């Protein structure tokens, strides 16, 4: 069985999108009951897609169960940093780009026959 730790550079494409919505409702001042239906207004959608660079750290294990076959299980934590949108507007949004990845798989080892020198 092979137990291992891994880490290093991570590069990934991230996408962020936000559509602000404001909903207003009038109420009767005495009984606090709604007057009419709510009115909603939707602002412009802001979206962005870019490539970010960060780091990753993880661990895994791999075990052979026949001479040519092995199974593996691996966990990775990826951190691509934080970005602030709408900075200075009073509605700052800090977006953290983080991910957890769990991978499982099977591997087959191709083995060639013995190398024999022919003279």
Secondary structure, 3 states (H helix, E strand, C coil): CEEEEEEEEEEEEEEEEEEEEEEEEEECCCCCCEEEEEEEEEEEEEEEEEEEEEEEEEEEEEEECCCCEEEEEEEEEEEEEEEEECCCCCCCEEEEEEEEEEEEEEEECCCCCCCCCCC
